[in-house]
C-alpha cells in the first residue's frame, strides 16, 4: 500500500506548490486520491479533420499539418525581427504559426510558452494539433492548441481522452488537461500493481464486472468505447453497492439486535382519541398506522421514515402512534426543529388529546424555569405521557421515566449526534425505574451483546459508537418529513430506515391555484390581495433576502415591507414581519399576531417554510420566485390551502429569469404532486441541491455514480446488497473479507444529516 498512500507532491511533475494547489482545489492529497479522480467526459481523438472542413462552431478538432511559417509579434502587433541574434524575447507578446495540410491553411496562436514553441515548431516539421477552432477576421485559428508529434504516444492519440474537473487556479498553476493526463498516467504506473480488489470473486462473477485494476486503467485511458463502458459500469456499481451495503448493514444491526420495546396493546386512550375524530382517517393514514403497529409489536427497534406531503395528516399518525406507546406504559416525545413549529404541534395535539386522560407538555428554550421544574418532575415520575419540544429535549437534565417512542419532525434539521443523545434516554435494561410488569415488556434477548457485525464494521450504525449504551434499550424512532424525496435519494439518504408514505390527501382539501406573473402585474395582485382580505382572509408574502444585496438585483424584505405597508396602510390593514435576524421574542410576537388573526399580511423570509399552520391564510405570494428551488416553492405553497376556502399561490418573477428557472415555475403551475416535483427537481438541478439556493451538496461523496441518472443501477445494487446480507448477515464468511475491509474505511457512512433536504 506504499505507493497508494504516497503524498501527491512526490509524483514526478508535481512538487510542493502544485501539491498544495491540488489539495486545495480538488481535495487530492495522495496518489490514491488522484487515480480516483475520474474524467467527467471524453474527447474523441481517434480522427483527423482536414483543415478545409474545420468550422468555428465545432467544439474541438484534431488536425495533422506541416508548419509553413512562424512569426513573432510585439506590442501593437509589430513584427519582432527573427534576424537578430539573440532575439529580444522580452519584447515578444505573441507567436503565430501558419500550418497546412493538403486541403488548406490555418493559424496556431500562442501567448504563453512562446520561446519553447518557437524553437519546436520549425518550418517543414509535421505535428498533430488539437483544440477549439475560432474565427479571427477572415482566418480560422486555434489558440494554445495541444501539440504532439504523430505516433508520439497513445496518451494524446488514443480513441478517447479524458477531461478532468478543473478550476482557473489549477490552469494558472500549470495543471492543464494535458498535464493532468500525464499525472494520471504516472500515478497509475506506480499504483496499479498495488491496487487490491474490493469486491469478492463471486460478486464479480454474478454481476459480470471487470477487475478493479482494469476498471481504473480504462476509466482514465480507455482502449476503446467498449472498455470505457465496462470500466464505468464496474466503478458505478461498486460505489452504489457499498453505499447500500453500509446502509442495509446499519438497518440489519438495528432490526436484528433484538433491542426493541414490545408494545402489544393498543389501550383505551388510543380508542378514545380515534373514536372522537371529526373525520375518518384516509386509507393511507390507516395503512401507515398498521405498519407502525407491526414495528411496535415485533420486538425490534422501529426506525421508520414517514413521508407525507404538506397537509397529508402526518401529525395525526404521530399522535395515534404515541397513544399506542402510552397504552403500553411508556412515555413519548415529539421533537420539532423550531419553537414556532413545536408550539403549533402542542396546540394541535392538545385538541386531539381532549377525549383522553393523557398529559402533554411543551418544552422549548423559552419555557420559564418554574414550568421546567414541573415538567421535569412529571417526566421522572411517569405522569407525563407526551413531551413536545425543540432541541431542549436533548438536554441532560431532561430525564424520562421510560421513554418508549420518539417522533422527530423534519429529521434533516437534527444531526446524528443529537439523534444518538435521544436514544440514550431510553429505559435501562435492568435496574431502571419501570412500570408494573416492565420486565415482561423487554424481549428476553435484549440484554445480549450487539451482533458481531457491529464491531466488525468499525462500530457504525448507532451514530457515534461511544454514545450507544448497551445497558439501555433505545426508544422506537419515527422520523417525519414533509419534503417529498425522490425514490433514489430516499434509498440513499434514508436507506437504513423503513419507509412509509402518506400518498393521499384528507377529503375536502381544495387544490391551491398557482399562477406565475411578472412585475408588471403587481397592481392587479395588490387589488386581488385586498379582495381576499375583505373576505376575512390573510396573506403571506415571502422574500428570498433580508437586506439589500449589491450582487443580486432582487426585491428584498426591507424594501418589500415598506412597499406593502404603503399599499396596505393603517388603520385598515395590519402588516407583521418575520425574519431570521429577529430575536425569538420578536419572531414569536409577530407570528402569533398573524396566527391569531390580528395581522392581515405576514411579510417573511423562508422561516415560515416548514409547518406553520394558519388555516385562514388563503394567499401565498412568493417574490423573486425564480430564486427558489422547486422543493422550497412547494413547501411554501403548502402554507396555504389548509382551510376550507379556495387558496392561491402567486409566483412573482423578476424581469431577468433564466430558461431553467422558468421551467421550475411552469412545473409549479402545472402540478401539486410533491413527489413528481421532487423527481423533476433532482433531474433539473442534481441531487446535491434539493432545497433552496444555499444547499451545499450531499452528505456523502460519489465519485462517479449519479443519483439522478443511475436510479436503475442503484436499485440493482441495493437488491444485490440485501442478497449478500441475507446469505451472510454478519459478513463473517472468508469470501466476504474484502467487503468488511472496505466498509471499515467508513467512506460510505452518511454522517452529516444536516445537509439532507
Phi, psi and omega in degrees: 000007185300310184293320183300324182266003180294139178299142183298335184294339182271000176283137180305127179096001181253278182082172186299318184293311180292327179298317179295322178296315179296322179294314184289319186274324185235000180072022181267120179241331183235170176297326177297317177301319183295312184287348174263010169267109188263152174299146178262348170201174184227146176252132179280111181253019186280335186253162176239129182261129174297144182304323182296339182262001182278132179231153183293345181274358177286142182293318179197154178220157172237129179228151175248119187213161181255139180289127179263312181205164177218139184225135177260134180240143176256203178300147179058029177061025175285137180288131176268126184299133177266001182277334182290148178223110008274163175287141178278085186296333179297336181271353184274130180247339185204145173244127176247126180239123177266127180236158179213151169235193185295341186258346182164189182237156169204173188251141170249131186240136180230128174254346178232159180059032187297312185297315182296315180291325178298316182289333183275317188271075183272145179305137180097343180274147182251136182222164167265126177246138181223134177172191182264117179285148176213157180268132176229099187068232180266001186247145172271142173216169172234124179270129180050059176291157168282135185238129177222154173279133179308137181067016181294325181173161184289343187301318182258349185243010176293164182302320184228130178245128183287144174247123187259155174305141182211171176221167178299322181295323178295316181296317179297326180279007175090003180265080179278178178300320181292319178297319179299319177300318180295319179296318179297319181297318180293318181294319180295321179300324180279322192268327187306320178298338183263348185295124178266141176295131182266345182248141177298157181304321183292331178291315178302318182291311182300318186264358180064044184262145174283165181291161181295315177302319179297316182297316181295319180296317186272348173284330179270314183228075184294137178294321178198180184294328179294316179298320178296318179299315180295318180295316181297315181299316181299313185289323177293314181299315180301315183297313181288326179296312181293325177299313181288325177298320179297315181292315181292329176296319177297317179297321179297314181303318182288316186283328182265355185287356178052038182240052180241147178278129180280133179227075187283337185267166174257309174095156185293327182293322177301310182297320181297316180292313183299315183289338182269357181299136182284356181213160179280144175294149176289163177302322180295318178298316180297319179297317182293318179298323178296319178296319179293318177302319178300319178295316186291340180256006186275340186085357176251156179291133176279132168226093188236137174262126178252107177263134177200137181297164179305131177081012184274353176097034179292321183298321179298318178298318180298317181296314180296325176295319178298320181293329174297313180299317181296323178296343178255014175088018181248162174261164180221162173218152176234117186252127181244156186282339182227159179296320181301314181290322178297316178298320180294315176304314183300315181297317181292318182295323178302322178295314182297330186274357184307317182283358184253176177256014186278134176270141180227144179222161180244127180232113177228181180297335183260009177294127180301153185300322181296316178295321180302314182299319180295320180295315180300318181295317181292328177294315186286330179269358174086002184279347179264120186273317182231126175249119177259138180186187179254210177301344179302336179294340185273352182299147185299329183278000174271101186244120179274149174293311176197086182288121183249335182215130175241125177255126180246116180269138183051067188303331185292350177276355182242133179282168180298318181299321179294321180295321179296325179294327177292321179299323183292352179269004178291169183292151175288148179296316179216148177087355180274152173303135186217152174292169180303137181062023181301322182300330182287343180277346182269122178305143185301336182264009186296331183276357179294160180292160177296143181308149182304333181301329181297314180286322184298333185254026172084014175081012180280154172124339178241032189078210178291139187299321185288349180267358178268118183258113183291348178275354181245151174259118182295146177293161171294143183241126173242114181261131180241140173218139177263000178272107179299132185244128177304150186304314183295324180287320178298321180295335181267307184289325183241030186295342180268003179248152168281144187244130171243142182233127170267103186250029183220133181270149178301148180297147176091348180282122185273145178295151178269124179282121184249134179222151179244129182229160175266177182297335182288352181257013186298318181299318178294323179294316179299321179298317179295319179299318179297321179296318180294319179295322179298333178275006177091010182268170179237162188228133168266139169232116187247134178242151180279339184240160176259311183242162180305133179240127179291331185282331185240120181277077185237153166296128180243169190300315183298309181294320180298319179298316179297317180297318181295316180297324179293319182281337182231074189281158169295155358270359185290330184229149175236129183243127176254157180227136180223130174206170188291344181276351180281160172287164178301321180297316179296314180301310183297322180297311182291319179295318180297323179298320180288314181300321182280353178090007180282342176242140181276326185232137173246112174269129192207162164268195185283012176299341180267009187298316188256119161083344185295128189243105177232089185303335183279348180281125184242353182230130173243114176256125179245109181281150182047049188299336181293346181277350184261152173281163183300314182298322180291319176300319180294320178297316181295318178300329181292352177284343177247171182080020183262357177249195183275347186275157174296136183235160187223145173236121183249116179265112181261115182260155177279168181300317179268101179232123184290166180298318180296318179296321179296325177298319179297315181295321179297319180296321178300322180286337186272333185212153173250002183285108183299326182286323175295319179297318181295319179297314180294323179301314182294323180293321183285318191247350184086157187287347185274000185220056188272349180222113172076184184268350186255006183296137188238043171097168181285155177281013173227159182247117177254123183280326188223327181283157178231125179294332181284328187254337188250038182300318181295316180294324177298317178298317179296317181296320180293316179298320181290322177298320177297321179296318179298315181289328176297321182284327182216079189304329183256008182049042183270344182294142181306325183294340180264008179304319179300327180293315179298317181299318182289320180293331180298336182293339174074007184285348180260009179278135172272111187254328188252087183289350181293344181266003179275127180262000000 
